Amino acid sequence: MRISKKNIGKAAFVCCIAFALILPATAMNTTTRTITGTQVGENAFATDRDVLFSDSFETYEDFIVDDFAPWTTFDGEGGQTWGMEGVDWPNEYYTGSYMIFNPTQTTPPLDETFNAHTGVKYISCWDTVTAMAPNDDWLFTPQLAATTFDTVSLWARSLDDQYGLEDFEIGVSTTDTDPASFTILQVNNDAPVTWTQYTVDISAYTGQSIYIAIHVFSYDVYAFFMDDFEVTGTGGTEDTTPPVTTCTLEGTLDGDIYTSDVTVTFSATDAQSGVNVTKFKLDDGAWTDYTGAFDVTNDGSHTVRFYSIDNAGNQETEKSSSFTIQHALPVEITIKGGFGVSATITNTGTTDLPNVGWTITLDGSLIFVGKT
């Protein structure tokens, strides 16, 4: 049963789905992908076309919403989305556009009717419960460039047809990811409830840098699923190399200990598609997008963890850098006159430091030496 966070239910979910085998003219409802080329073996072909960009959505965090670089998103209607009665998962009923969905990790796990086209994960767009408003959810690739472009290929489906079938379109922009900048190349109404391949010719954009968008505009339906997205052409090599990030620590060192605040700076490089984002966490804090150098001021031992993701979606293996800060010990001295001199030395800092050596000089001459 489709259900909203406010428990707005409708008729029971139908597991056995009957559907008409009527496909869009450009859709190929098949389980075998055919690539034009020279046949090498019984089921193998050689092709001189490059895969410029591809994603099967397996590497992203389960159920994350609108935060899976190098993709970017835009939620035009801003409405809360549907969930499912009797099944729970993180971020269910989210407000946003797209979610990485893993049907094997829901509670309880969903059955085979929710299987991905390949692997276990896919991207999903759950329909808004907002009254009288269709979905307006956009998904954008990073900027792509090549000597020639051939096609965009993706596999998509509707969750079920009980409330209707999903509507989506595919567009291209040569400028930016503003929805108004996209030229729609293919409108797909009533996506079937089985995985269906959609292919769009983008050869007209050869020689240009482009963004590709998927726009879901269904009205009061349920959920749109997409898997195995691929862009082909020539003159481009798929980027499979993650970025490299270095961490620089700046402060006053005394041996292995910093006696001042420490400034942390990250520098990431990626020779092919470029760096999309660098993420870090300090000690037990949350993962945060890096936007510039920051200072660590507290005394004690610290560990900063970090990694970067490039514009092709390659994620660097997590790295770490550890350091210790102990600011110069604050000391309070009281000297009383008379025939002799008495002095009180007090640690007014916040850290207990046993076995600390100290000396006091007066006019350049040593007058006290000791250890606390």
C-alpha positions as a printed Julia matrix, in Angstrom:
372×3 Matrix{Float64}:
  0.0     0.0     0.0
  1.23    3.46   -0.87
  1.25    5.57    2.28
  2.42    9.03    3.27
  4.01   10.07    6.53
  0.58   11.29    7.59
 -0.78    7.78    7.01
 -2.7     8.69    3.89
 -3.33    5.23    2.49
 -4.87    4.0    -0.7
 -5.85    0.59   -2.02
 -3.71   -2.46   -1.34
 -0.5    -2.95   -3.31
 -0.94   -5.51   -6.07
  2.02   -7.86   -6.37
  0.82   -9.56   -9.51
  0.88   -6.82  -12.1
 -0.83   -7.05  -15.44
  0.36   -4.63  -18.05
 -0.06   -3.92  -21.73
  3.0    -4.52  -23.86
  2.83   -1.07  -25.36
  6.2     0.66  -25.28
  7.37    4.1   -26.32
  8.69    4.09  -29.88
 12.21    4.65  -28.61
 12.11    2.08  -25.8
 13.46   -1.44  -26.05
 11.95   -3.76  -23.47
 14.58   -6.47  -23.53
 17.01   -8.18  -21.25
 19.77   -8.28  -23.89
 21.68   -5.1   -24.75
 22.78   -4.98  -28.39
 25.86   -2.96  -29.39
 26.5    -2.31  -33.06
 29.92   -3.69  -33.96
 31.76   -6.81  -35.06
 30.66  -10.08  -33.53
 33.55  -11.82  -31.8
 31.84  -14.75  -30.14
 28.38  -16.17  -29.75
 27.26  -13.36  -27.46
 30.21  -10.94  -27.65
 30.77   -7.92  -29.84
 33.73   -5.61  -30.38
 32.96   -1.91  -30.75
 35.04    1.18  -31.37
 32.73    3.38  -29.32
 33.9     4.65  -25.93
 31.85    4.65  -22.76
 32.16    8.29  -21.8
 30.15    8.11  -18.6
 28.31    5.3   -16.85
 26.73    4.57  -13.49
 24.94    1.58  -12.01
 24.56    3.34   -8.62
 26.19    0.53   -6.62
 28.86    2.64   -4.9
 26.63    5.17   -3.14
 25.34    5.1     0.43
 22.03    3.26    0.8
 18.96    5.54    0.89
 20.93    8.78    0.64
 18.86   11.64   -0.8
 20.16   14.23   -3.3
 23.82   13.89   -2.22
 25.55   11.43   -4.52
 28.27   13.23   -6.48
 28.99   13.58   -9.34
 25.22   13.74   -9.94
 23.33   16.86   -8.89
 19.59   17.32   -8.41
 16.81   19.9    -8.31
 13.51   19.49   -6.46
 11.06   21.79   -8.2
  7.88   21.03   -6.26
  9.36   20.68   -2.75
  6.81   18.14   -1.59
  7.0    15.22    0.83
  7.07   11.82   -0.87
  5.21    8.53   -0.53
  6.42    5.57    1.5
  5.19    2.01    1.82
  2.95    0.51    4.5
  4.65   -2.27    6.46
  8.12   -1.55    5.05
 10.64    0.89    6.5
 13.93    2.37    5.3
 16.04    5.44    6.16
 14.73    8.72    4.75
 11.34    7.21    3.93
  8.83   10.03    3.2
 11.75   12.33    2.37
 11.35   15.82    0.96
 13.6    16.03   -2.05
 14.05   14.55   -5.51
 16.13   11.36   -5.88
 17.18    8.57   -3.51
 19.65    5.7    -3.86
 17.39    2.71   -3.2
 18.52   -0.72   -1.99
 15.55   -3.11   -1.69
 17.68   -5.71    0.1
 18.26   -3.34    3.05
 14.68   -2.3     3.84
 12.88   -3.66    6.92
 11.77   -6.26    6.02
 13.73   -6.75    2.76
 11.57   -6.37   -0.34
 10.92   -9.25   -2.72
 12.28   -9.84   -6.22
  9.73   -7.53   -7.85
 11.91   -4.68   -6.55
 15.19   -6.07   -7.91
 17.65   -3.74   -9.64
 18.29   -4.16  -13.35
 21.87   -5.11  -12.42
 23.49   -5.3    -8.99
 21.31   -4.46   -5.98
 20.92   -0.66   -6.03
 19.29    1.86   -8.33
 18.14    5.45   -8.27
 14.54    6.15   -7.3
 12.22    9.14   -7.44
  9.22    8.75   -5.13
  6.2    10.76   -6.13
  5.12   13.77   -4.1
  2.01   13.69   -1.94
  1.56   17.43   -2.49
 -2.05   18.04   -3.53
 -2.61   19.2    -7.1
  1.13   19.26   -7.91
  3.0    16.94  -10.26
  6.56   15.86   -9.58
  9.2    18.29  -10.81
 12.37   16.35  -10.04
 15.58   16.79  -12.04
 18.73   14.65  -12.07
 21.84   16.03  -13.79
 25.05   14.38  -14.97
 28.37   16.19  -14.53
 29.56   18.13  -17.57
 30.62   15.73  -20.35
 32.96   16.36  -23.29
 34.14   14.14  -26.15
 35.25   14.19  -29.77
 31.86   12.79  -30.76
 28.7    11.86  -28.88
 26.56    8.87  -29.81
 23.76    7.96  -27.42
 22.39    8.15  -23.92
 21.12    4.8   -22.67
 19.32    4.01  -19.43
 16.99    1.42  -17.94
 13.84    2.63  -16.21
 10.5     1.39  -14.87
  7.48    2.31  -12.79
  7.1     0.67   -9.38
  3.58   -0.51  -10.25
  0.56    0.57  -12.27
 -2.04    0.66   -9.5
 -1.94    4.47   -9.35
 -0.82    5.0   -12.94
  2.57    4.84  -14.67
  5.5     7.2   -14.37
  6.29    9.99  -16.84
  9.82   11.24  -17.46
 11.87   13.0   -20.1
 15.51   13.23  -21.16
 17.16   16.54  -22.04
 20.52   18.15  -22.84
 22.0    21.51  -21.85
 25.15   23.08  -23.29
 25.42   25.74  -20.59
 24.5    24.73  -17.03
 22.09   22.7   -14.89
 19.31   25.27  -14.68
 16.18   23.33  -15.73
 15.29   26.18  -18.09
 18.54   25.56  -20.0
 17.6    22.04  -21.14
 16.33   21.04  -24.55
 14.07   18.03  -24.14
 15.01   15.29  -26.61
 12.65   12.52  -25.55
  9.37   12.48  -23.6
  8.46    9.11  -22.12
  4.93    8.7   -20.83
  3.77    5.62  -18.94
  7.05    3.83  -18.2
  6.27    0.08  -17.94
  6.5    -1.85  -14.67
  9.35   -3.97  -16.05
 12.88   -2.72  -16.63
 12.88   -1.04  -20.04
 15.8     0.4   -21.99
 15.54    3.94  -23.35
 18.04    5.28  -25.89
 18.46    8.86  -27.11
 20.63   10.06  -30.01
 22.88   12.95  -28.88
 25.19   13.04  -31.92
 23.98   16.58  -32.7
 25.98   17.76  -29.67
 29.33   16.5   -30.96
 32.1    18.98  -30.25
 30.27   20.59  -27.33
 30.37   20.14  -23.57
 26.98   19.01  -22.31
 24.9    18.11  -19.28
 22.24   15.41  -19.5
 19.09   15.57  -17.38
 16.4    13.1   -16.34
 13.19   14.92  -15.41
 10.35   13.07  -13.66
  7.03   14.9   -14.02
  4.53   12.2   -12.96
  1.32   13.31  -11.27
  0.05   11.42   -8.19
  1.64    8.08   -9.1
  4.09    6.15   -6.87
  7.8     5.74   -7.71
 10.16    5.92  -10.7
 13.25    3.67  -10.82
 16.36    4.06  -13.03
 19.48    1.91  -13.41
 22.52    1.4   -15.68
 22.92    4.87  -17.14
 25.48    5.15  -19.95
 26.74    7.73  -22.45
 28.74    6.58  -25.49
 30.82    8.32  -28.15
 34.44    8.62  -29.24
 37.47   10.59  -28.2
 36.81   10.17  -24.54
 38.09    7.64  -22.05
 35.98    6.69  -19.09
 37.49    8.04  -15.9
 37.99    5.18  -13.45
 40.79    6.77  -11.41
 39.89    8.39   -8.07
 41.3    11.77   -7.05
 44.28   12.21   -4.74
 43.95   14.35   -1.62
 46.75   15.64    0.61
 46.42   17.13    4.08
 48.65   19.96    5.32
 48.98   20.89    9.01
 50.33   24.3     9.98
 51.27   25.4    13.49
 54.17   25.75   15.92
 55.88   22.41   16.51
 57.92   21.47   19.56
 59.19   18.01   18.72
 56.07   16.05   17.76
 53.67   18.33   19.65
 51.98   21.46   18.36
 52.1    24.27   20.93
 49.69   26.46   18.97
 46.38   26.15   17.13
 46.68   23.94   14.04
 45.4    25.02   10.62
 44.21   22.11    8.46
 44.19   22.45    4.68
 43.23   19.86    2.04
 44.37   19.86   -1.57
 42.77   17.45   -4.06
 43.71   16.77   -7.68
 42.13   14.74  -10.45
 43.73   14.89  -13.89
 40.78   13.57  -15.88
 37.29   14.62  -14.82
 38.25   16.99  -12.0
 37.44   17.01   -8.29
 33.78   17.28   -7.36
 33.98   17.38   -3.56
 36.35   16.73   -0.65
 34.83   15.43    2.59
 36.37   15.33    6.07
 35.57   14.61    9.7
 37.47   15.7    12.8
 37.66   13.14   15.6
 34.11   11.85   16.23
 32.39   14.65   14.32
 30.14   14.29   11.28
 31.37   14.11    7.69
 31.45   17.62    6.22
 32.08   19.09    2.76
 35.43   20.9     2.72
 35.12   24.55    1.75
 38.41   25.97    3.02
 41.12   25.79    5.68
 39.99   25.5     9.3
 41.63   25.72   12.73
 41.76   23.1    15.46
 42.15   24.86   18.82
 41.53   22.3    21.58
 44.41   20.67   23.43
 44.74   16.91   23.1
 45.14   14.25   20.42
 43.17   14.67   17.19
 42.56   12.68   14.01
 41.19   14.18   10.81
 39.84   11.76    8.18
 39.27   12.77    4.58
 38.64   11.67    0.99
 37.59   13.19   -2.34
 35.16   12.25   -5.13
 35.73   13.26   -8.75
 33.22   14.33  -11.38
 33.01   10.78  -12.74
 31.95    9.45   -9.33
 35.25    7.79   -8.38
 35.77    7.9    -4.62
 39.19    7.98   -3.05
 40.04    5.55   -0.24
 39.68    7.27    3.12
 42.9     8.74    4.54
 43.75   10.18    7.95
 46.21   12.47    9.68
 46.78   12.54   13.45
 48.36   15.23   15.62
 48.53   16.49   19.22
 48.1    20.03   20.5
 49.39   21.28   23.86
 49.41   25.03   24.13
 52.15   26.68   26.2
 51.4    26.15   29.87
 49.78   29.22   31.48
 51.76   30.08   34.64
 50.88   32.43   37.48
 53.81   33.67   39.65
 53.58   35.53   42.94
 56.78   36.94   44.52
 56.77   38.42   48.04
 59.62   40.62   49.3
 61.44   40.57   52.64
 64.68   39.05   53.77
 63.87   36.07   51.48
 61.78   35.5    48.37
 58.87   33.08   48.12
 57.2    32.14   44.82
 54.03   30.26   43.99
 53.78   28.61   40.57
 50.25   27.59   39.55
 49.09   25.78   36.43
 46.02   27.7    35.32
 45.52   25.65   32.16
 42.9    22.98   31.56
 45.24   20.02   31.08
 46.97   18.09   33.88
 50.65   17.7    32.98
 52.69   15.69   35.53
 56.49   15.66   35.61
 56.9    19.14   34.11
 60.32   20.77   34.52
 60.47   24.51   35.19
 62.98   27.29   35.87
 62.71   30.91   36.95
 65.27   33.56   36.22
 65.52   37.09   37.61
 67.47   39.68   35.66
 68.96   36.85   33.64
 70.17   34.83   36.64
 68.76   31.45   37.58
 67.04   31.64   40.94
 64.69   28.6    40.95
 64.77   25.19   39.33
 62.41   22.32   40.0
 60.02   19.69   38.71
 56.33   19.28   39.38
